[in-house]
Amino acid sequence: MANEMKWSPSEKAIARKAFDLALQREFEAVIQEAKNRVARIDEPSKLWELEAYLTRSRKKIDNRYDYRYSMLPLVFTNLIVEGRLSLEELHGLGEDKLDYIRRGLSLAEDWAAR
Amino acid sequence: MANEMKWSPSEKAIARKAFDLALQREFEAVIQEAKNRVARIDEPSKLWELEAYLTRSRKKIDNRYDYRYSMLPLVFTNLIVEGRLSLEELHGLGEDKLDYIRRGLSLAEDWAAR
């Protein structure tokens, strides 16, 4: 269970670095998409589509990036599935966390293959 | 009283044209500001400031651009005060409407001078 895992100081440092890296990539992706959308605005409705896109992005980020240690293994699993992080960037975490994440990725692959 | 005014077909045509012109300028101003803001984004908080700006703009436009004939004299007065329309662009409206608008502009000037 993720909420029973212990995090050593070095694991916390690795987790923080990976979390911040993914969040930075997330913001870069949203900024790039906002730039693309603004460049394509040729009618008023596109303005409000941009607004709705930003609102969705903000809520998704608020929801996805939850830095409670009990949530981190699931957060990292989702970020890997979404391509914001690689398993290699979590190198140094304990086997309990990595095993939890690998099992989650395996489940996600099974679902995606359906 | 604005809600007792009669609108002739030619007045309605002039009003529609002026209304659409102001709305087009409004959209162009918001699009330009969105482009400026996107170009200046250098940190995530600016993304959400852009979102908030778009939300404010949408609500302001929904609120300001009210095409009921009973509201048009006030709508036009506000649009002139905000620089989206000139009195000259309402040329051809009856004196009852123009007088209402001129009195509104005069009041607005008095308030601004305080």
gemmi code that builds the backbone of each chain (N, CA, C; Angstrom):
import gemmi

chains = {
    "A": [
        ("MET", (0.836, -1.199, 0.000), (0.000, 0.000, 0.000), (0.878, 1.259, 0.000)),
        ("ALA", (0.519, 2.171, -0.898), (1.345, 3.378, -1.059), (1.383, 4.230, 0.212)),
        ("ASN", (0.299, 4.218, 0.977), (0.286, 5.082, 2.160), (1.021, 4.475, 3.354)),
        ("GLU", (1.575, 3.278, 3.188), (2.367, 2.668, 4.263), (3.855, 2.700, 3.962)),
        ("MET", (4.214, 3.266, 2.802), (5.630, 3.278, 2.423), (6.406, 4.316, 3.218)),
        ("LYS", (7.651, 3.968, 3.519), (8.557, 4.933, 4.178), (9.447, 5.563, 3.111)),
        ("TRP", (9.686, 6.858, 3.268), (10.526, 7.582, 2.299), (11.800, 8.060, 2.986)),
        ("SER", (12.928, 7.601, 2.509), (14.216, 8.057, 3.065), (14.503, 9.463, 2.545)),
        ("PRO", (15.402, 10.187, 3.192), (15.749, 11.536, 2.696), (16.213, 11.520, 1.244)),
        ("SER", (16.985, 10.531, 0.840), (17.460, 10.536, -0.549), (16.297, 10.228, -1.505)),
        ("GLU", (15.379, 9.391, -1.085), (14.202, 9.126, -1.922), (13.343, 10.389, -2.053)),
        ("LYS", (13.225, 11.128, -0.959), (12.442, 12.377, -1.014), (13.074, 13.363, -1.991)),
        ("ALA", (14.402, 13.410, -1.999), (15.095, 14.334, -2.907), (14.866, 13.922, -4.363)),
        ("ILE", (14.950, 12.623, -4.621), (14.724, 12.113, -5.980), (13.279, 12.395, -6.416)),
        ("ALA", (12.343, 12.166, -5.491), (10.924, 12.384, -5.799), (10.648, 13.858, -6.099)),
        ("ARG", (11.235, 14.724, -5.296), (10.997, 16.157, -5.492), (11.532, 16.615, -6.842)),
        ("LYS", (12.713, 16.127, -7.182), (13.336, 16.514, -8.444), (12.493, 16.023, -9.629)),
        ("ALA", (12.049, 14.780, -9.549), (11.252, 14.212, -10.645), (9.902, 14.936, -10.762)),
        ("PHE", (9.303, 15.213, -9.613), (8.010, 15.904, -9.587), (8.131, 17.285, -10.233)),
        ("ASP", (9.161, 18.026, -9.832), (9.348, 19.383, -10.375), (9.665, 19.355, -11.862)),
        ("LEU", (10.420, 18.345, -12.274), (10.767, 18.204, -13.684), (9.503, 17.967, -14.525)),
        ("ALA", (8.653, 17.072, -14.035), (7.413, 16.775, -14.768), (6.507, 17.997, -14.820)),
        ("LEU", (6.431, 18.701, -13.697), (5.581, 19.889, -13.640), (6.088, 20.963, -14.606)),
        ("GLN", (7.398, 21.104, -14.666), (7.984, 22.066, -15.599), (7.646, 21.692, -17.042)),
        ("ARG", (7.734, 20.407, -17.353), (7.382, 19.947, -18.715), (5.905, 20.196, -18.997)),
        ("GLU", (5.084, 19.983, -17.980), (3.639, 20.206, -18.119), (3.378, 21.669, -18.482)),
        ("PHE", (4.005, 22.574, -17.734), (3.810, 23.999, -18.004), (4.321, 24.369, -19.387)),
        ("GLU", (5.466, 23.817, -19.757), (6.006, 24.125, -21.084), (5.050, 23.674, -22.185)),
        ("ALA", (4.425, 22.512, -21.958), (3.482, 22.006, -22.961), (2.249, 22.908, -23.056)),
        ("VAL", (1.754, 23.362, -21.900), (0.569, 24.233, -21.912), (0.909, 25.587, -22.529)),
        ("ILE", (2.081, 26.123, -22.196), (2.487, 27.409, -22.760), (2.610, 27.285, -24.287)),
        ("GLN", (3.217, 26.198, -24.741), (3.373, 26.010, -26.188), (2.006, 25.910, -26.875)),
        ("GLU", (1.106, 25.154, -26.256), (-0.227, 24.992, -26.843), (-0.976, 26.335, -26.851)),
        ("ALA", (-0.814, 27.117, -25.770), (-1.461, 28.438, -25.725), (-0.917, 29.329, -26.844)),
        ("LYS", (0.383, 29.271, -27.075), (0.980, 30.064, -28.158), (0.436, 29.621, -29.514)),
        ("ASN", (0.354, 28.316, -29.703), (-0.186, 27.812, -30.976), (-1.625, 28.260, -31.169)),
        ("ARG", (-2.407, 28.165, -30.091), (-3.823, 28.529, -30.207), (-4.002, 30.020, -30.482)),
        ("VAL", (-3.227, 30.844, -29.784), (-3.337, 32.288, -30.002), (-2.982, 32.641, -31.444)),
        ("ALA", (-1.961, 31.985, -31.966), (-1.534, 32.286, -33.339), (-2.633, 31.919, -34.342)),
        ("ARG", (-3.479, 30.969, -33.973), (-4.523, 30.494, -34.894), (-5.858, 31.212, -34.721)),
        ("ILE", (-5.943, 32.166, -33.786), (-7.234, 32.813, -33.534), (-7.652, 33.640, -34.739)),
        ("ASP", (-8.746, 33.266, -35.358), (-9.248, 34.020, -36.496), (-10.726, 34.376, -36.314)),
        ("GLU", (-11.294, 33.973, -35.184), (-12.658, 34.381, -34.874), (-12.838, 34.355, -33.359)),
        ("PRO", (-13.787, 35.146, -32.864), (-13.959, 35.299, -31.413), (-14.122, 33.976, -30.664)),
        ("SER", (-14.816, 33.002, -31.262), (-15.067, 31.763, -30.523), (-13.753, 31.081, -30.119)),
        ("LYS", (-12.702, 31.312, -30.922), (-11.413, 30.694, -30.605), (-10.821, 31.281, -29.319)),
        ("LEU", (-11.173, 32.531, -29.026), (-10.730, 33.137, -27.767), (-11.272, 32.359, -26.584)),
        ("TRP", (-12.555, 32.028, -26.671), (-13.182, 31.352, -25.522), (-12.787, 29.879, -25.476)),
        ("GLU", (-12.403, 29.329, -26.634), (-11.844, 27.973, -26.629), (-10.488, 27.981, -25.924)),
        ("LEU", (-9.721, 29.044, -26.147), (-8.433, 29.173, -25.444), (-8.672, 29.300, -23.941)),
        ("GLU", (-9.650, 30.113, -23.574), (-9.986, 30.264, -22.149), (-10.344, 28.897, -21.545)),
        ("ALA", (-11.206, 28.137, -22.234), (-11.639, 26.835, -21.722), (-10.457, 25.866, -21.638)),
        ("TYR", (-9.562, 25.950, -22.618), (-8.374, 25.084, -22.596), (-7.506, 25.394, -21.369)),
        ("LEU", (-7.321, 26.679, -21.074), (-6.508, 27.067, -19.914), (-7.169, 26.625, -18.614)),
        ("THR", (-8.484, 26.763, -18.544), (-9.203, 26.328, -17.336), (-9.045, 24.816, -17.130)),
        ("ARG", (-9.226, 24.058, -18.220), (-9.049, 22.596, -18.129), (-7.627, 22.257, -17.692)),
        ("SER", (-6.651, 22.954, -18.255), (-5.249, 22.662, -17.936), (-4.955, 22.949, -16.472)),
        ("ARG", (-5.458, 24.074, -15.999), (-5.226, 24.436, -14.598), (-5.816, 23.391, -13.664)),
        ("LYS", (-7.064, 22.989, -13.952), (-7.712, 21.991, -13.085), (-7.000, 20.645, -13.149)),
        ("LYS", (-6.557, 20.292, -14.351), (-5.855, 19.018, -14.499), (-4.543, 19.037, -13.716)),
        ("ILE", (-3.818, 20.137, -13.798), (-2.541, 20.255, -13.082), (-2.790, 20.237, -11.573)),
        ("ASP", (-3.790, 20.991, -11.128), (-4.112, 20.999, -9.690), (-4.424, 19.591, -9.198)),
        ("ASN", (-5.100, 18.851, -10.052), (-5.558, 17.520, -9.696), (-4.422, 16.499, -9.751)),
        ("ARG", (-3.617, 16.579, -10.807), (-2.571, 15.604, -11.072), (-1.371, 15.741, -10.139)),
        ("TYR", (-0.977, 16.973, -9.860), (0.280, 17.191, -9.135), (0.032, 17.315, -7.643)),
        ("ASP", (-0.091, 16.153, -7.018), (-0.407, 16.058, -5.598), (0.835, 15.518, -4.897)),
        ("TYR", (1.510, 16.400, -4.154), (2.781, 15.981, -3.556), (2.635, 15.412, -2.143)),
        ("ARG", (1.630, 14.632, -1.905), (1.595, 13.886, -0.638), (2.328, 12.562, -0.880)),
        ("TYR", (3.179, 12.160, 0.057), (3.948, 10.936, -0.161), (3.040, 9.738, -0.389)),
        ("SER", (1.874, 9.738, 0.263), (0.951, 8.619, 0.075), (0.411, 8.566, -1.350)),
        ("MET", (0.454, 9.717, -2.033), (-0.077, 9.780, -3.401), (0.999, 9.664, -4.467)),
        ("LEU", (2.245, 9.946, -4.092), (3.308, 10.061, -5.101), (3.464, 8.841, -6.014)),
        ("PRO", (3.403, 7.617, -5.482), (3.564, 6.480, -6.405), (2.499, 6.486, -7.513)),
        ("LEU", (1.262, 6.810, -7.160), (0.204, 6.892, -8.171), (0.419, 8.091, -9.100)),
        ("VAL", (0.829, 9.225, -8.507), (1.107, 10.428, -9.312), (2.197, 10.126, -10.344)),
        ("PHE", (3.277, 9.483, -9.887), (4.378, 9.165, -10.814), (3.921, 8.184, -11.900)),
        ("THR", (3.111, 7.224, -11.505), (2.594, 6.264, -12.504), (1.832, 7.008, -13.595)),
        ("ASN", (0.937, 7.890, -13.182), (0.157, 8.649, -14.165), (1.039, 9.522, -15.052)),
        ("LEU", (2.052, 10.137, -14.436), (2.924, 11.023, -15.215), (3.738, 10.238, -16.242)),
        ("ILE", (4.123, 9.023, -15.897), (4.848, 8.191, -16.873), (3.893, 7.797, -18.008)),
        ("VAL", (2.661, 7.406, -17.637), (1.673, 7.032, -18.665), (1.444, 8.204, -19.629)),
        ("GLU", (1.438, 9.416, -19.073), (1.175, 10.597, -19.906), (2.414, 11.121, -20.622)),
        ("GLY", (3.552, 10.495, -20.371), (4.768, 10.887, -21.077), (5.470, 12.100, -20.490)),
        ("ARG", (5.100, 12.466, -19.266), (5.763, 13.621, -18.649), (7.033, 13.228, -17.894)),
        ("LEU", (7.201, 11.937, -17.676), (8.301, 11.436, -16.849), (8.660, 10.040, -17.366)),
        ("SER", (9.926, 9.652, -17.147), (10.290, 8.271, -17.504), (10.637, 7.509, -16.227)),
        ("LEU", (10.548, 6.214, -16.308), (10.873, 5.374, -15.151), (12.336, 5.608, -14.738)),
        ("GLU", (13.182, 5.862, -15.726), (14.610, 6.089, -15.445), (14.804, 7.321, -14.552)),
        ("GLU", (13.923, 8.296, -14.695), (14.072, 9.513, -13.894), (13.675, 9.295, -12.431)),
        ("LEU", (13.171, 8.123, -12.134), (12.839, 7.780, -10.749), (13.891, 6.841, -10.161)),
        ("HIS", (14.962, 6.651, -10.906), (16.047, 5.778, -10.452), (16.543, 6.227, -9.071)),
        ("GLY", (16.611, 5.282, -8.152), (17.065, 5.607, -6.814), (15.943, 5.490, -5.791)),
        ("LEU", (14.723, 5.435, -6.258), (13.608, 5.168, -5.330), (13.679, 3.701, -4.905)),
        ("GLY", (13.136, 3.414, -3.742), (13.146, 2.042, -3.243), (12.331, 1.106, -4.119)),
        ("GLU", (12.646, -0.176, -4.001), (11.954, -1.170, -4.817), (10.447, -1.204, -4.532)),
        ("ASP", (10.070, -0.879, -3.290), (8.629, -0.898, -2.977), (7.876, 0.106, -3.863)),
        ("LYS", (8.468, 1.332, -4.026), (7.814, 2.348, -4.877), (7.879, 1.948, -6.351)),
        ("LEU", (9.077, 1.531, -6.774), (9.248, 1.198, -8.195), (8.365, 0.008, -8.584)),
        ("ASP", (8.227, -0.919, -7.669), (7.394, -2.079, -7.967), (5.927, -1.664, -8.086)),
        ("TYR", (5.499, -0.789, -7.188), (4.126, -0.259, -7.252), (3.893, 0.432, -8.602)),
        ("ILE", (4.869, 1.243, -9.000), (4.739, 1.997, -10.255), (4.741, 1.051, -11.456)),
        ("ARG", (5.647, 0.079, -11.439), (5.709, -0.877, -12.565), (4.394, -1.648, -12.696)),
        ("ARG", (3.817, -2.024, -11.580), (2.540, -2.740, -11.641), (1.452, -1.838, -12.217)),
        ("GLY", (1.485, -0.564, -11.801), (0.509, 0.393, -12.346), (0.675, 0.570, -13.847)),
        ("LEU", (1.924, 0.641, -14.296), (2.183, 0.815, -15.738), (1.727, -0.411, -16.517)),
        ("SER", (1.932, -1.559, -15.918), (1.516, -2.795, -16.567), (-0.007, -2.847, -16.707)),
        ("LEU", (-0.708, -2.425, -15.653), (-2.174, -2.363, -15.702), (-2.631, -1.366, -16.781)),
        ("ALA", (-1.959, -0.206, -16.805), (-2.332, 0.835, -17.784), (-2.138, 0.313, -19.206)),
        ("GLU", (-1.072, -0.452, -19.407), (-0.842, -1.032, -20.745), (-1.951, -2.006, -21.106)),
        ("ASP", (-2.346, -2.815, -20.131), (-3.425, -3.779, -20.391), (-4.706, -3.051, -20.785)),
        ("TRP", (-5.008, -1.961, -20.050), (-6.226, -1.212, -20.355), (-6.153, -0.578, -21.745)),
        ("ALA", (-4.956, -0.021, -22.045), (-4.793, 0.649, -23.336), (-4.927, -0.339, -24.489)),
        ("ALA", (-4.575, -1.606, -24.229), (-4.585, -2.610, -25.305), (-5.993, -3.135, -25.576)),
        ("ARG", (-6.927, -2.858, -24.706), (-8.290, -3.382, -24.892), (-8.988, -2.787, -26.100)),
    ],
    "B": [
        ("MET", (-37.259, 58.531, -21.903), (-36.894, 57.176, -21.450), (-36.501, 56.300, -22.644)),
        ("ALA", (-35.392, 55.599, -22.492), (-34.878, 54.794, -23.613), (-35.850, 53.691, -24.016)),
        ("ASN", (-36.606, 53.160, -23.065), (-37.479, 52.042, -23.428), (-38.796, 52.488, -24.066)),
        ("GLU", (-38.957, 53.799, -24.231), (-40.150, 54.280, -24.932), (-39.834, 54.776, -26.338)),
        ("MET", (-38.564, 54.702, -26.710), (-38.169, 55.198, -28.025), (-38.622, 54.255, -29.136)),
        ("LYS", (-39.000, 54.864, -30.258), (-39.336, 54.073, -31.449), (-38.124, 54.047, -32.374)),
        ("TRP", (-37.889, 52.913, -32.981), (-36.742, 52.750, -33.890), (-37.246, 52.503, -35.304)),
        ("SER", (-36.880, 53.393, -36.214), (-37.267, 53.207, -37.617), (-36.356, 52.150, -38.239)),
        ("PRO", (-36.758, 51.583, -39.372), (-35.888, 50.596, -40.043), (-34.495, 51.145, -40.333)),
        ("SER", (-34.394, 52.407, -40.755), (-33.051, 52.914, -41.069), (-32.242, 53.116, -39.787)),
        ("GLU", (-32.908, 53.486, -38.701), (-32.200, 53.592, -37.417), (-31.707, 52.216, -36.951)),
        ("LYS", (-32.554, 51.227, -37.165), (-32.145, 49.870, -36.764), (-30.922, 49.411, -37.550)),
        ("ALA", (-30.880, 49.770, -38.837), (-29.734, 49.386, -39.670), (-28.465, 50.090, -39.196)),
        ("ILE", (-28.597, 51.376, -38.855), (-27.443, 52.142, -38.357), (-26.967, 51.566, -37.020)),
        ("ALA", (-27.944, 51.249, -36.160), (-27.600, 50.710, -34.838), (-26.886, 49.368, -34.974)),
        ("ARG", (-27.389, 48.509, -35.848), (-26.775, 47.183, -36.013), (-25.355, 47.309, -36.520)),
        ("LYS", (-25.171, 48.222, -37.461), (-23.833, 48.383, -38.034), (-22.844, 48.907, -36.984)),
        ("ALA", (-23.291, 49.899, -36.217), (-22.419, 50.470, -35.182), (-22.119, 49.437, -34.093)),
        ("PHE", (-23.137, 48.690, -33.709), (-22.982, 47.659, -32.682), (-21.956, 46.615, -33.127)),
        ("ASP", (-22.119, 46.127, -34.361), (-21.209, 45.094, -34.863), (-19.783, 45.625, -35.007)),
        ("LEU", (-19.677, 46.888, -35.400), (-18.357, 47.507, -35.542), (-17.639, 47.571, -34.190)),
        ("ALA", (-18.377, 48.006, -33.172), (-17.787, 48.108, -31.831), (-17.395, 46.725, -31.308)),
        ("LEU", (-18.260, 45.756, -31.557), (-17.981, 44.391, -31.088), (-16.739, 43.832, -31.778)),
        ("GLN", (-16.627, 44.119, -33.065), (-15.439, 43.668, -33.803), (-14.171, 44.309, -33.229)),
        ("ARG", (-14.247, 45.591, -32.912), (-13.084, 46.267, -32.312), (-12.763, 45.676, -30.944)),
        ("GLU", (-13.810, 45.359, -30.204), (-13.629, 44.754, -28.876), (-12.861, 43.435, -29.005)),
        ("PHE", (-13.313, 42.597, -29.935), (-12.644, 41.308, -30.128), (-11.200, 41.507, -30.575)),
        ("GLU", (-10.992, 42.456, -31.468), (-9.621, 42.686, -31.944), (-8.717, 43.121, -30.793)),
        ("ALA", (-9.268, 43.939, -29.899), (-8.479, 44.400, -28.749), (-8.148, 43.228, -27.823)),
        ("VAL", (-9.121, 42.345, -27.593), (-8.876, 41.199, -26.707), (-7.879, 40.230, -27.347)),
        ("ILE", (-8.041, 39.994, -28.637), (-7.109, 39.094, -29.340), (-5.687, 39.654, -29.274)),
        ("GLN", (-5.555, 40.954, -29.504), (-4.229, 41.579, -29.454), (-3.620, 41.462, -28.056)),
        ("GLU", (-4.439, 41.722, -27.050), (-3.946, 41.633, -25.670), (-3.563, 40.183, -25.336)),
        ("ALA", (-4.362, 39.225, -25.803), (-4.028, 37.813, -25.563), (-2.695, 37.476, -26.210)),
        ("LYS", (-2.469, 37.965, -27.423), (-1.195, 37.710, -28.102), (-0.033, 38.318, -27.333)),
        ("ASN", (-0.221, 39.563, -26.864), (0.830, 40.211, -26.080), (1.127, 39.427, -24.805)),
        ("ARG", (0.063, 38.986, -24.142), (0.253, 38.272, -22.886), (0.952, 36.930, -23.097)),
        ("VAL", (0.533, 36.222, -24.149), (1.158, 34.927, -24.420), (2.642, 35.095, -24.715)),
        ("ALA", (2.972, 36.145, -25.448), (4.380, 36.362, -25.799), (5.215, 36.654, -24.552)),
        ("ARG", (4.571, 37.173, -23.506), (5.307, 37.548, -22.285), (5.334, 36.449, -21.226)),
        ("ILE", (4.716, 35.303, -21.510), (4.646, 34.267, -20.478), (6.029, 33.708, -20.182)),
        ("ASP", (6.493, 33.920, -18.965), (7.795, 33.386, -18.583), (7.702, 32.588, -17.290)),
        ("GLU", (6.511, 32.478, -16.748), (6.310, 31.627, -15.578), (4.848, 31.178, -15.553)),
        ("PRO", (4.591, 30.039, -14.911), (3.252, 29.454, -14.925), (2.137, 30.400, -14.483)),
        ("SER", (2.419, 31.255, -13.500), (1.341, 32.118, -13.000), (0.775, 33.006, -14.110)),
        ("LYS", (1.615, 33.340, -15.090), (1.149, 34.180, -16.198), (0.099, 33.461, -17.048)),
        ("LEU", (0.186, 32.143, -17.075), (-0.829, 31.363, -17.800), (-2.198, 31.586, -17.184)),
        ("TRP", (-2.233, 31.517, -15.851), (-3.531, 31.649, -15.171), (-3.992, 33.096, -15.147)),
        ("GLU", (-3.042, 34.024, -15.250), (-3.452, 35.426, -15.415), (-4.101, 35.621, -16.782)),
        ("LEU", (-3.563, 34.951, -17.793), (-4.178, 35.013, -19.127), (-5.587, 34.409, -19.087)),
        ("GLU", (-5.702, 33.275, -18.401), (-7.027, 32.642, -18.268), (-8.009, 33.620, -17.608)),
        ("ALA", (-7.582, 34.243, -16.513), (-8.460, 35.171, -15.781), (-8.810, 36.382, -16.648)),
        ("TYR", (-7.836, 36.845, -17.428), (-8.095, 37.969, -18.337), (-9.164, 37.605, -19.366)),
        ("LEU", (-9.064, 36.401, -19.924), (-10.048, 35.971, -20.929), (-11.438, 35.819, -20.307)),
        ("THR", (-11.467, 35.292, -19.096), (-12.757, 35.132, -18.406), (-13.398, 36.503, -18.156)),
        ("ARG", (-12.582, 37.444, -17.659), (-13.097, 38.802, -17.432), (-13.602, 39.414, -18.736)),
        ("SER", (-12.829, 39.238, -19.803), (-13.202, 39.831, -21.091), (-14.515, 39.246, -21.600)),
        ("ARG", (-14.649, 37.935, -21.481), (-15.875, 37.280, -21.950), (-17.093, 37.793, -21.174)),
        ("LYS", (-16.942, 37.890, -19.864), (-18.064, 38.361, -19.041), (-18.386, 39.820, -19.336)),
        ("LYS", (-17.353, 40.611, -19.536), (-17.566, 42.020, -19.830), (-18.291, 42.176, -21.170)),
        ("ILE", (-17.878, 41.411, -22.160), (-18.515, 41.488, -23.478), (-19.971, 41.013, -23.391)),
        ("ASP", (-20.187, 39.898, -22.701), (-21.562, 39.400, -22.537), (-22.445, 40.461, -21.892)),
        ("ASN", (-21.862, 41.157, -20.947), (-22.596, 42.148, -20.175), (-22.818, 43.439, -20.969)),
        ("ARG", (-21.779, 43.881, -21.664), (-21.799, 45.166, -22.359), (-22.637, 45.142, -23.638)),
        ("TYR", (-22.522, 44.059, -24.385), (-23.134, 44.037, -25.715), (-24.534, 43.443, -25.658)),
        ("ASP", (-25.458, 44.302, -25.284), (-26.859, 43.909, -25.089), (-27.676, 44.592, -26.188)),
        ("TYR", (-28.122, 43.770, -27.164), (-28.786, 44.377, -28.313), (-30.314, 44.456, -28.156)),
        ("ARG", (-30.790, 44.814, -26.999), (-32.222, 45.131, -26.881), (-32.360, 46.617, -27.175)),
        ("TYR", (-33.366, 46.979, -27.954), (-33.510, 48.392, -28.323), (-33.648, 49.278, -27.091)),
        ("SER", (-34.281, 48.738, -26.060), (-34.444, 49.538, -24.839), (-33.096, 49.812, -24.169)),
        ("MET", (-32.115, 48.968, -24.465), (-30.795, 49.116, -23.840), (-29.789, 49.833, -24.728)),
        ("LEU", (-30.056, 49.862, -26.038), (-29.044, 50.356, -26.985), (-28.513, 51.769, -26.689)),
        ("PRO", (-29.378, 52.717, -26.339), (-28.820, 54.054, -26.070), (-27.772, 54.030, -24.949)),
        ("LEU", (-28.033, 53.269, -23.897), (-27.054, 53.150, -22.819), (-25.826, 52.374, -23.272)),
        ("VAL", (-26.050, 51.310, -24.036), (-24.935, 50.512, -24.567), (-24.021, 51.400, -25.412)),
        ("PHE", (-24.623, 52.179, -26.309), (-23.814, 53.051, -27.166), (-23.066, 54.111, -26.342)),
        ("THR", (-23.731, 54.655, -25.343), (-23.067, 55.633, -24.480), (-21.806, 55.029, -23.855)),
        ("ASN", (-21.955, 53.839, -23.290), (-20.802, 53.181, -22.666), (-19.699, 52.891, -23.673)),
        ("LEU", (-20.092, 52.472, -24.874), (-19.082, 52.130, -25.878), (-18.311, 53.366, -26.328)),
        ("ILE", (-18.989, 54.504, -26.371), (-18.287, 55.746, -26.721), (-17.322, 56.129, -25.592)),
        ("VAL", (-17.811, 56.021, -24.347), (-16.951, 56.342, -23.195), (-15.695, 55.467, -23.224)),
        ("GLU", (-15.866, 54.206, -23.605), (-14.723, 53.274, -23.617), (-13.882, 53.369, -24.879)),
        ("GLY", (-14.287, 54.215, -25.797), (-13.478, 54.404, -26.998), (-13.685, 53.353, -28.080)),
        ("ARG", (-14.749, 52.574, -27.965), (-14.992, 51.546, -28.976), (-15.829, 52.070, -30.148)),
        ("LEU", (-16.392, 53.264, -29.956), (-17.315, 53.821, -30.945), (-17.219, 55.340, -30.840)),
        ("SER", (-17.535, 56.018, -31.967), (-17.585, 57.479, -31.899), (-19.026, 57.931, -32.136)),
        ("LEU", (-19.331, 59.116, -31.661), (-20.675, 59.661, -31.863), (-20.981, 59.768, -33.360)),
        ("GLU", (-19.953, 60.061, -34.151), (-20.132, 60.201, -35.598), (-20.636, 58.898, -36.222)),
        ("GLU", (-20.235, 57.772, -35.636), (-20.641, 56.479, -36.218), (-22.107, 56.167, -35.931)),
        ("LEU", (-22.732, 57.004, -35.126), (-24.169, 56.841, -34.860), (-24.982, 57.867, -35.653)),
        ("HIS", (-24.310, 58.569, -36.537), (-24.982, 59.569, -37.375), (-26.159, 58.935, -38.111)),
        ("GLY", (-27.334, 59.587, -38.000), (-28.522, 59.055, -38.659), (-29.554, 58.547, -37.661)),
        ("LEU", (-29.104, 58.334, -36.411), (-30.084, 57.986, -35.376), (-30.924, 59.226, -35.078)),
        ("GLY", (-32.133, 59.024, -34.591), (-33.009, 60.139, -34.267), (-32.455, 60.989, -33.130)),
        ("GLU", (-32.926, 62.231, -33.074), (-32.444, 63.143, -32.042), (-32.745, 62.651, -30.628)),
        ("ASP", (-33.856, 61.888, -30.486), (-34.176, 61.383, -29.143), (-33.046, 60.491, -28.620)),
        ("LYS", (-32.522, 59.591, -29.513), (-31.434, 58.688, -29.097), (-30.121, 59.468, -28.912)),
        ("LEU", (-29.843, 60.349, -29.882), (-28.572, 61.089, -29.811), (-28.541, 62.010, -28.595)),
        ("ASP", (-29.688, 62.585, -28.289), (-29.755, 63.464, -27.127), (-29.524, 62.681, -25.828)),
        ("TYR", (-30.149, 61.505, -25.763), (-29.963, 60.619, -24.601), (-28.477, 60.292, -24.438)),
        ("ILE", (-27.847, 59.953, -25.560), (-26.431, 59.568, -25.529), (-25.557, 60.766, -25.144)),
        ("ARG", (-25.849, 61.932, -25.721), (-25.042, 63.113, -25.395), (-25.146, 63.463, -23.915)),
        ("ARG", (-26.350, 63.329, -23.372), (-26.505, 63.622, -21.942), (-25.715, 62.613, -21.105)),
        ("GLY", (-25.735, 61.352, -21.539), (-24.943, 60.321, -20.846), (-23.450, 60.631, -20.892)),
        ("LEU", (-22.984, 61.042, -22.061), (-21.556, 61.367, -22.216), (-21.166, 62.544, -21.345)),
        ("SER", (-22.069, 63.503, -21.264), (-21.819, 64.678, -20.443), (-21.723, 64.292, -18.963)),
        ("LEU", (-22.622, 63.430, -18.531), (-22.564, 62.936, -17.145), (-21.257, 62.192, -16.893)),
        ("ALA", (-20.898, 61.350, -17.849), (-19.662, 60.558, -17.696), (-18.455, 61.470, -17.584)),
        ("GLU", (-18.464, 62.553, -18.353), (-17.354, 63.509, -18.270), (-17.301, 64.164, -16.904)),
        ("ASP", (-18.470, 64.517, -16.398), (-18.522, 65.126, -15.069), (-17.950, 64.183, -14.015)),
        ("TRP", (-18.348, 62.906, -14.108), (-17.855, 61.920, -13.125), (-16.350, 61.756, -13.244)),
        ("ALA", (-15.887, 61.704, -14.502), (-14.449, 61.489, -14.721), (-13.630, 62.652, -14.189)),
        ("ALA", (-14.258, 63.861, -14.194), (-13.535, 65.067, -13.771), (-13.435, 65.184, -12.254)),
        ("ARG", (-14.214, 64.397, -11.554), (-14.196, 64.505, -10.089), (-12.888, 64.090, -9.466)),
    ],
}
model = gemmi.Model(1)
for chain_id, residues in chains.items():
    chain = gemmi.Chain(chain_id)
    for i, (resn, *xyz) in enumerate(residues, 1):
        res = gemmi.Residue()
        res.name, res.seqid = resn, gemmi.SeqId(i, " ")
        for name, pos in zip(("N", "CA", "C"), xyz):
            atom = gemmi.Atom()
            atom.name, atom.element = name, gemmi.Element(name[0])
            atom.pos, atom.b_iso = gemmi.Position(*pos), 0.0
            res.add_atom(atom)
        chain.add_residue(res)
    model.add_chain(chain)
structure = gemmi.Structure()
structure.add_model(model)
structure.setup_entities()
